[in-house]
């Protein structure tokens, strides 16, 4: 598992830092594909994928960092059930 430690307990994060965190989180999956080949990747990085999915939903719904959804926040705590289907499809 690959992880990054927070720098001095930062309370905010830039978009550039977010993208760097996503790159690191996806690193294990990319390494497996490079070493073993696309047909031989394993389920090992599945927890990283789960965390990336959760984090990207937060980026869109809490940070408003998505051009298509816009500069708004959405309550996704109920897995998007309280929002329209169109909005939910934009998020996931």
C-alpha positions as CSV (number, residue, x, y, z in Angstrom):
1,X,0.0,0.0,0.0
2,X,1.2,3.5,-0.9
3,X,0.4,6.4,1.4
4,X,1.3,10.1,1.9
5,X,1.6,11.7,5.2
6,X,0.0,15.2,5.7
7,X,2.4,18.1,5.8
8,X,2.1,19.9,9.2
9,X,-1.6,19.1,9.5
10,X,-2.6,21.3,6.6
11,X,-6.3,22.4,6.6
12,X,-6.6,23.1,2.9
13,X,-5.1,21.6,-0.2
14,X,-4.5,22.9,-3.7
15,X,-5.8,21.2,-6.8
16,X,-2.2,20.5,-7.8
17,X,-1.7,18.7,-4.5
18,X,-4.9,16.7,-4.9
19,X,-3.8,15.5,-8.4
20,X,-0.4,14.5,-6.9
21,X,-2.2,12.5,-4.1
22,X,-4.3,10.7,-6.8
23,X,-1.2,9.9,-8.8
24,X,0.5,8.4,-5.8
25,X,-2.6,6.4,-4.9
26,X,-2.9,5.0,-8.4
27,X,0.9,4.1,-8.5
28,X,0.5,0.6,-7.2
29,X,-1.9,-0.3,-10.0
30,X,0.3,1.3,-12.7
31,X,3.4,-0.5,-11.4
32,X,1.6,-3.9,-11.5
33,X,0.5,-3.2,-15.1
34,X,4.0,-2.2,-16.1
35,X,5.7,-5.2,-14.4
36,X,3.1,-8.0,-15.0
37,X,1.3,-6.7,-18.1
38,X,-2.3,-5.7,-18.4
39,X,-3.7,-9.3,-18.4
40,X,-1.8,-10.2,-15.2
41,X,-2.8,-7.3,-12.8
42,X,-4.0,-8.4,-9.4
43,X,-6.7,-7.4,-7.0
44,X,-4.0,-6.0,-4.7
45,X,-4.5,-2.3,-5.4
46,X,-8.3,-2.6,-4.9
47,X,-8.2,-0.7,-1.6
48,X,-6.3,2.2,-3.3
49,X,-9.0,2.3,-6.0
50,X,-11.7,2.4,-3.4
51,X,-9.9,5.3,-1.6
52,X,-9.4,7.2,-5.0
53,X,-13.1,6.8,-5.8
54,X,-14.1,8.1,-2.4
55,X,-11.7,11.0,-2.7
56,X,-12.7,12.0,-6.2
57,X,-16.4,12.1,-5.1
58,X,-15.3,14.4,-2.3
59,X,-13.4,16.6,-4.7
60,X,-16.5,17.1,-6.8
61,X,-19.2,17.2,-4.1
62,X,-17.4,19.0,-1.2
63,X,-14.6,21.1,-2.9
64,X,-16.6,22.1,-6.0
65,X,-13.6,21.3,-8.2
66,X,-15.4,20.0,-11.4
67,X,-16.2,22.1,-14.4
68,X,-19.2,20.0,-15.4
69,X,-20.9,20.0,-11.9
70,X,-19.8,23.5,-11.2
71,X,-18.7,25.6,-8.2
72,X,-21.3,24.1,-5.8
73,X,-21.3,21.6,-3.0
74,X,-23.6,18.6,-2.9
75,X,-24.6,16.3,-0.1
76,X,-23.4,12.9,-1.2
77,X,-23.5,11.3,2.3
78,X,-26.5,9.3,1.2
79,X,-24.7,8.0,-2.0
80,X,-26.4,10.7,-4.0
81,X,-29.9,9.6,-3.4
82,X,-31.1,13.1,-2.5
83,X,-30.0,14.6,-5.8
84,X,-31.3,14.3,-9.3
85,X,-30.2,11.4,-11.5
86,X,-28.5,13.8,-13.9
87,X,-26.4,15.3,-11.2
88,X,-25.5,11.9,-9.7
89,X,-24.3,10.7,-13.1
90,X,-22.1,13.7,-13.5
91,X,-20.5,12.9,-10.2
92,X,-19.8,9.2,-10.7
